[in-house]
């Protein structure tokens, strides 16, 4: 195992084209699990290939441990990679696929047999060792590809969307297995995915990418609770964060966000440390679980009446969609809540969790200076100005 550090890494395919990777700065400790996540075309697979040595960088440095490997060939970097397609040799048995890299390294047959037995037991594929890849299911092939990588005991493991070809149920199962495997082995791992659920559940650290740029780097909890911009806030979380356009006002020294529906209005109190936010067009961000069903007519602070437009029971919860500020808003309510379309609900907001973004740039604005929960919002339910 080893640490991995990317220092101002750039990648371009010619002066006439924009850079594919731009000033990438990342650092993970020995044994950490790093997730590279982002939409298709954001540069995450290119970055993975650069770490592996399959692509040459055009600027910066890639450090594995205390060694700069930027100019090294892939075979000299001591890295194992699992591809999306698994890349198994179809004419070889499972045993031969796992042995292949070990034989290239000229290990003794006894050492090879010991290593094959180790990874086969770890991945529970002992009964598959004599089969060919064509005789295996997708999940079994994925285990074999992982076994081939694990047998090498490299410094760093790279996974390029290894679960994307599996069905939904198997993906959940394999995700759990990968997490358990990492907890046992404590291997330094870089994992590429476009699935934000995988990013949140697997990673010790997450790097969210867009257009070849790291938008935010941190723990899953940090990125979920404190997104750096509107893109990160929208990409991480399922269902995604609600974004409500509005203009802030300041009354009696308090910063207020005005929310309106066809059934009422709410002046939601904010406590931000940035001056000059009033009379500014902003995007208010609230996650669905931060909008709850109020008891009765609400507590008179930060609640509003709204008409139900759509309901989506999911089992563990019920998603309810309403209209606020002419914007569709998703609320994640308890599973036993089953409102009918057209029914009016009194919804309660958590003002402590409110985020603000610039309406033009999408950048995060302000931070909470103190909990505004004690600040009373003036809410006129049933009255629209």
C-alpha positions as CSV (number, residue, x, y, z in Angstrom):
1,X,0.0,0.0,0.0
2,X,1.0,3.6,-0.5
3,X,-0.2,7.2,-0.5
4,X,-1.3,8.8,-3.7
5,X,-0.9,12.5,-4.5
6,X,-1.7,14.4,-7.7
7,X,0.1,17.7,-8.0
8,X,-1.4,20.2,-10.4
9,X,-2.1,17.5,-13.0
10,X,-3.2,18.6,-16.5
11,X,-4.1,16.7,-19.6
12,X,-4.8,18.0,-23.1
13,X,-5.0,16.4,-26.5
14,X,-3.6,19.3,-28.5
15,X,-3.4,23.1,-28.3
16,X,-6.6,23.5,-30.4
17,X,-8.7,21.5,-27.9
18,X,-9.6,22.5,-24.3
19,X,-7.8,20.8,-21.5
20,X,-9.4,17.5,-20.5
21,X,-8.0,17.8,-16.9
22,X,-7.2,21.1,-15.3
23,X,-5.0,21.6,-12.3
24,X,-6.0,18.5,-10.5
25,X,-4.9,18.5,-6.8
26,X,-5.7,15.4,-4.8
27,X,-4.1,13.6,-1.9
28,X,-5.1,10.4,-0.1
29,X,-3.5,8.5,2.7
30,X,-2.3,4.9,2.7
31,X,-5.3,2.6,2.9
32,X,-8.0,5.2,2.0
33,X,-10.7,4.7,-0.6
34,X,-11.0,7.6,-3.0
35,X,-14.1,8.0,-5.2
36,X,-13.9,10.0,-8.5
37,X,-17.5,10.9,-9.3
38,X,-19.1,13.0,-12.0
39,X,-21.3,13.0,-15.1
40,X,-20.2,11.3,-18.4
41,X,-17.4,13.3,-20.0
42,X,-16.2,15.0,-16.8
43,X,-12.7,13.5,-17.1
44,X,-12.8,11.0,-14.3
45,X,-11.8,8.0,-16.5
46,X,-9.1,10.0,-18.1
47,X,-7.7,10.9,-14.7
48,X,-7.9,7.2,-13.7
49,X,-5.9,6.3,-16.9
50,X,-3.3,8.9,-16.1
51,X,-2.8,7.4,-12.7
52,X,-2.4,4.0,-14.2
53,X,0.0,5.3,-16.9
54,X,-2.3,4.4,-19.8
55,X,-2.4,8.1,-20.7
56,X,0.5,10.6,-20.4
57,X,-0.2,13.8,-18.5
58,X,0.9,17.1,-20.0
59,X,1.6,18.9,-16.8
60,X,2.1,18.3,-13.0
61,X,3.1,15.2,-11.2
62,X,1.7,11.9,-9.9
63,X,3.3,10.7,-6.7
64,X,2.9,7.2,-5.3
65,X,4.5,7.2,-1.9
66,X,7.5,9.4,-2.2
67,X,8.1,8.5,-5.9
68,X,7.1,10.6,-9.0
69,X,5.7,8.0,-11.4
70,X,4.6,10.5,-14.0
71,X,7.0,9.3,-16.6
72,X,6.9,5.6,-15.7
73,X,5.3,2.9,-17.9
74,X,2.2,1.2,-16.4
75,X,4.1,-2.0,-15.5
76,X,6.6,-0.1,-13.4
77,X,3.9,1.7,-11.3
78,X,2.9,-1.3,-9.2
79,X,-0.8,-0.6,-9.8
80,X,-3.7,-3.1,-10.5
81,X,-6.7,-2.0,-12.5
82,X,-10.2,-3.5,-12.8
83,X,-12.0,-2.3,-15.9
84,X,-15.7,-1.8,-16.6
85,X,-15.6,-4.7,-19.2
86,X,-13.7,-7.0,-16.7
87,X,-11.2,-7.8,-19.6
88,X,-10.9,-11.5,-18.8
89,X,-9.2,-13.9,-21.1
90,X,-12.1,-15.9,-22.6
91,X,-10.0,-19.0,-23.4
92,X,-8.5,-19.2,-19.9
93,X,-10.1,-20.7,-16.8
94,X,-10.7,-18.6,-13.8
95,X,-7.6,-20.0,-12.2
96,X,-5.5,-19.2,-15.2
97,X,-6.9,-15.6,-15.4
98,X,-5.9,-15.0,-11.8
99,X,-2.5,-16.7,-12.3
100,X,-1.6,-14.8,-15.4
101,X,-0.1,-11.7,-13.9
102,X,1.7,-13.7,-11.2
103,X,3.4,-15.9,-13.9
104,X,4.5,-12.8,-15.8
105,X,6.2,-11.7,-12.6
106,X,7.9,-15.1,-12.5
107,X,6.6,-16.2,-9.1
108,X,7.1,-19.8,-8.1
109,X,4.2,-22.2,-8.7
110,X,3.8,-22.8,-5.0
111,X,3.5,-19.1,-4.3
112,X,1.1,-18.7,-7.2
113,X,-1.1,-21.6,-5.9
114,X,-1.1,-20.0,-2.4
115,X,-2.1,-16.6,-3.7
116,X,-4.9,-18.0,-5.9
117,X,-6.3,-19.9,-3.0
118,X,-6.2,-16.8,-0.8
119,X,-8.1,-14.5,-3.2
120,X,-10.5,-17.3,-4.2
121,X,-11.5,-17.8,-0.6
122,X,-11.7,-14.0,0.0
123,X,-14.1,-13.6,-3.0
124,X,-15.9,-16.9,-2.5
125,X,-15.1,-18.2,-6.0
126,X,-13.3,-21.4,-5.1
127,X,-15.9,-23.5,-6.9
128,X,-15.5,-21.5,-10.1
129,X,-11.7,-21.9,-10.6
130,X,-12.0,-24.4,-13.4
131,X,-14.7,-22.6,-15.3
132,X,-14.3,-20.3,-18.3
133,X,-15.5,-16.6,-18.2
134,X,-18.3,-17.5,-20.6
135,X,-19.7,-19.9,-18.1
136,X,-20.0,-17.2,-15.4
137,X,-22.6,-14.6,-14.5
138,X,-21.8,-10.9,-14.6
139,X,-21.3,-10.8,-10.8
140,X,-19.0,-13.8,-10.9
141,X,-16.9,-12.3,-13.7
142,X,-16.6,-9.1,-11.7
143,X,-15.3,-11.2,-8.7
144,X,-12.7,-12.9,-11.0
145,X,-11.5,-9.5,-12.3
146,X,-11.2,-8.3,-8.8
147,X,-9.4,-11.5,-7.8
148,X,-6.8,-11.0,-10.6
149,X,-6.1,-7.5,-9.3
150,X,-6.0,-8.6,-5.6
151,X,-3.6,-11.5,-6.4
152,X,-0.9,-9.0,-7.4
153,X,-0.8,-7.2,-4.1
154,X,0.1,-3.9,-5.7
155,X,0.5,-0.5,-4.0
156,X,-2.8,0.9,-5.4
157,X,-6.0,-0.6,-6.8
158,X,-7.9,1.2,-9.5
159,X,-11.5,0.4,-10.3
160,X,-13.1,2.0,-13.4
161,X,-16.9,1.7,-13.0
162,X,-16.7,-2.0,-12.2
163,X,-20.4,-2.4,-11.2
164,X,-22.0,-0.5,-14.1
165,X,-22.8,-3.7,-16.1
166,X,-24.6,-5.4,-13.3
167,X,-28.3,-5.4,-12.6
168,X,-29.6,-3.2,-9.7
169,X,-29.9,-5.9,-7.1
170,X,-26.4,-7.3,-7.8
171,X,-24.9,-3.9,-7.8
172,X,-26.1,-3.4,-4.2
173,X,-24.8,-6.8,-3.2
174,X,-21.4,-6.2,-4.8
175,X,-21.2,-2.7,-3.4
176,X,-21.5,-4.2,0.1
177,X,-18.9,-6.9,-0.7
178,X,-16.4,-4.3,-2.0
179,X,-16.8,-2.3,1.2
180,X,-16.3,-5.3,3.4
181,X,-13.3,-6.3,1.3
182,X,-11.7,-2.9,1.7
183,X,-12.4,-2.9,5.5
184,X,-10.5,-6.3,5.7
185,X,-7.6,-5.5,3.4
186,X,-7.3,-1.7,4.0
187,X,-6.0,-1.2,0.5
188,X,-5.3,2.2,-1.1
189,X,-8.0,2.4,-3.7
190,X,-9.2,4.8,-6.4
191,X,-12.7,4.1,-7.8
192,X,-14.4,5.8,-10.7
193,X,-18.2,6.0,-10.9
194,X,-21.0,8.2,-12.1
195,X,-23.3,6.7,-9.4
196,X,-23.5,9.1,-6.5
197,X,-25.0,6.3,-4.3
198,X,-21.7,4.4,-4.8
199,X,-19.8,7.6,-4.0
200,X,-21.6,8.2,-0.7
201,X,-21.5,4.6,0.5
202,X,-18.0,3.4,-0.6
203,X,-15.7,6.3,-0.3
204,X,-13.5,7.6,2.6
205,X,-12.9,10.6,0.4
206,X,-14.9,11.8,-2.7
207,X,-13.8,14.1,-5.5
208,X,-16.7,15.5,-7.5
209,X,-15.6,16.4,-11.1
210,X,-17.1,18.5,-13.8
211,X,-15.5,19.6,-17.1
212,X,-12.1,18.3,-16.0
213,X,-12.1,20.3,-12.8
214,X,-12.4,19.1,-9.2
215,X,-15.4,20.9,-7.9
216,X,-15.1,19.6,-4.4
217,X,-12.9,17.2,-2.4
218,X,-13.8,15.9,1.0
219,X,-15.6,13.2,3.0
220,X,-19.0,12.1,1.8
221,X,-20.6,13.8,4.8
222,X,-18.8,17.1,4.1
223,X,-19.8,17.1,0.5
224,X,-23.5,16.2,1.3
225,X,-23.9,18.7,4.1
226,X,-21.7,21.5,2.8
227,X,-21.6,21.4,-1.0
228,X,-19.2,24.0,-2.5
229,X,-21.6,25.0,-5.3
230,X,-25.0,24.3,-6.9
231,X,-23.5,21.6,-9.2
232,X,-22.2,19.5,-6.3
233,X,-25.4,20.0,-4.4
234,X,-27.4,18.8,-7.3
235,X,-25.2,15.8,-8.2
236,X,-24.8,14.4,-4.7
237,X,-28.1,13.2,-3.0
238,X,-31.1,11.1,-4.1
239,X,-33.6,12.6,-4.6
240,X,-31.6,15.6,-5.5
241,X,-31.6,18.9,-3.6
242,X,-34.5,21.3,-4.3
243,X,-33.5,24.6,-5.8
244,X,-35.9,27.5,-5.3
245,X,-35.3,30.9,-7.0
246,X,-36.1,33.9,-4.8
247,X,-34.9,37.3,-3.7
248,X,-33.8,37.9,-0.2
249,X,-35.2,40.7,2.0
250,X,-34.0,42.3,5.2
251,X,-36.6,43.3,7.7
252,X,-35.9,44.6,11.2
253,X,-32.3,43.4,10.9
254,X,-33.3,39.9,9.8
255,X,-32.5,38.3,6.5
256,X,-35.6,36.6,5.1
257,X,-36.3,34.3,2.2
258,X,-39.9,34.7,0.9
259,X,-41.6,31.4,-0.1
260,X,-45.0,31.3,-1.7
261,X,-47.5,28.7,-2.8
262,X,-51.1,29.0,-4.0
263,X,-52.2,28.5,-0.4
264,X,-49.9,30.6,1.6
265,X,-46.6,32.4,2.1
266,X,-43.6,32.1,4.5
267,X,-40.9,34.5,5.4
268,X,-38.1,32.1,6.3
269,X,-35.5,33.6,8.7
270,X,-31.8,33.1,7.7
271,X,-28.7,33.9,9.7
272,X,-25.9,34.5,7.3
273,X,-22.5,36.1,7.9
274,X,-22.3,37.8,4.5
275,X,-23.5,41.3,4.2
276,X,-25.2,42.6,1.1
277,X,-27.3,39.5,0.3
278,X,-30.6,41.4,0.5
279,X,-32.3,42.4,-2.7
280,X,-30.2,39.8,-4.5
281,X,-31.4,37.0,-6.8
282,X,-30.4,33.8,-5.2
283,X,-31.2,30.0,-5.4
284,X,-32.3,28.6,-2.1
285,X,-31.3,24.9,-1.6
286,X,-33.1,22.5,0.7
287,X,-32.9,18.7,0.6
288,X,-36.2,16.8,0.5
289,X,-35.7,15.3,4.0
290,X,-35.4,18.9,5.4
291,X,-39.0,19.6,4.5
292,X,-41.3,17.8,6.9
293,X,-44.9,17.6,7.7
294,X,-45.9,20.2,10.4
295,X,-48.1,19.3,13.3
296,X,-51.5,20.9,12.8
297,X,-51.2,24.4,11.3
298,X,-47.5,24.6,12.1
299,X,-45.7,26.4,14.9
300,X,-45.9,29.8,13.3
301,X,-42.3,29.8,12.3
302,X,-41.0,28.6,8.9
303,X,-44.1,26.7,7.8
304,X,-46.3,27.0,4.8
305,X,-49.5,25.4,3.3
306,X,-49.1,23.8,-0.2
307,X,-51.2,21.7,-2.5
308,X,-50.0,18.1,-3.3
309,X,-49.4,17.7,-7.0
310,X,-47.8,14.2,-7.1
311,X,-47.1,11.5,-4.6
312,X,-44.5,8.7,-5.0
313,X,-44.5,6.0,-2.3
314,X,-41.1,4.3,-2.3
315,X,-41.5,1.9,0.7
316,X,-39.2,3.5,3.3
317,X,-40.6,6.9,2.7
318,X,-43.1,8.9,0.6
319,X,-42.0,11.6,-1.9
320,X,-44.5,14.4,-2.2
321,X,-44.2,17.1,-4.8
322,X,-45.6,20.6,-4.3
323,X,-45.2,24.0,-6.0
324,X,-43.2,26.8,-4.3
325,X,-42.2,30.0,-6.0
326,X,-43.4,28.4,-9.3
327,X,-40.9,25.6,-8.8
328,X,-41.5,21.9,-8.3
329,X,-40.3,20.9,-4.8
330,X,-39.8,17.4,-3.5
331,X,-40.5,16.6,0.2
332,X,-39.4,13.3,1.8
333,X,-42.1,12.3,4.3
334,X,-42.7,9.3,6.5
335,X,-43.9,6.1,4.8
336,X,-47.3,6.2,6.5
337,X,-48.1,9.6,5.0
338,X,-50.3,9.1,2.0
339,X,-51.8,12.4,0.9
340,X,-54.1,12.6,-2.1
341,X,-53.4,14.8,-5.1
342,X,-55.1,18.1,-4.5
343,X,-54.8,17.8,-0.7
344,X,-53.3,20.7,1.2
345,X,-50.4,20.0,3.6
346,X,-48.7,22.2,6.1
347,X,-45.0,21.8,5.6
348,X,-42.2,22.8,8.0
349,X,-38.7,23.9,6.9
350,X,-35.4,23.4,8.8
351,X,-33.9,26.9,8.5
352,X,-30.6,25.7,9.9
353,X,-30.0,23.5,6.8
354,X,-30.9,26.2,4.2
355,X,-28.2,26.8,1.6
356,X,-27.9,29.8,-0.7
357,X,-26.3,29.8,-4.2
358,X,-25.7,32.7,-6.6
359,X,-28.4,32.7,-9.3
360,X,-25.9,33.4,-12.1
361,X,-22.7,31.5,-11.1
362,X,-24.1,28.7,-8.9
363,X,-21.4,29.4,-6.3
364,X,-22.2,29.0,-2.6
365,X,-23.2,32.2,-0.7
366,X,-22.9,32.9,3.0
367,X,-22.7,30.5,6.0
368,X,-24.9,30.2,9.0
369,X,-23.6,32.3,11.9
370,X,-25.9,30.8,14.5
371,X,-28.9,28.6,14.6
372,X,-31.9,30.6,13.4
373,X,-34.3,28.1,14.9
374,X,-35.2,30.5,17.7
375,X,-35.9,33.3,15.2
376,X,-39.6,33.6,14.6
377,X,-40.6,33.7,10.9
378,X,-43.7,35.7,10.0
379,X,-45.9,33.1,8.3
380,X,-49.3,34.1,7.0
381,X,-50.9,30.7,6.1
382,X,-53.7,31.2,3.6
383,X,-52.6,34.7,2.7
384,X,-50.8,35.6,-0.5
385,X,-49.5,39.1,-1.2
